[in-house]
């Protein structure tokens, strides 16, 4: 009984890692954005010594990865419901894609503003 929260944490972590593996295996956009994240982490660490700026540089691109996974989840649910063309299905997928686009614009804006202020 005392280890119940720990058991839950372990199970939740396994499920999350399964989701990450699934995204990596099946989503080309996720793989590309993950590659960019791998490049962004050391560059973001090197271009500034200010902790908040580092967090913004790295975190803004991490947000892109998170939004991409949410977009992929939306697409999977829509596809599960049915492959036929439907206005609401298109709208859901378009909104998910727009969210990814907005997160990329946000990250680029953060990078430009921080790099220009250095």
Residue pairs with C-beta under 8 A, 6 or more apart in sequence:
19 69
23 30
23 68
23 69
23 72
24 30
24 31
24 34
26 72
27 68
27 72
29 68
29 72
29 100
30 65
30 68
30 69
30 72
33 61
33 64
33 65
33 68
34 65
36 61
36 64
37 61
37 62
37 64
37 65
40 57
40 58
40 61
41 58
43 57
44 54
44 57
44 58
44 61
45 54
45 58
47 57
47 114
47 115
47 118
48 54
48 57
48 114
48 118
53 114
56 110
56 114
57 110
57 111
57 114
60 106
60 107
60 110
60 111
61 107
63 103
63 106
63 107
64 100
64 103
64 104
64 107
66 103
67 99
67 100
67 103
68 100
68 103
70 96
70 99
71 96
71 97
71 99
71 100
74 92
74 93
74 95
74 96
75 93
75 96
78 89
78 92
78 93
81 89
82 89
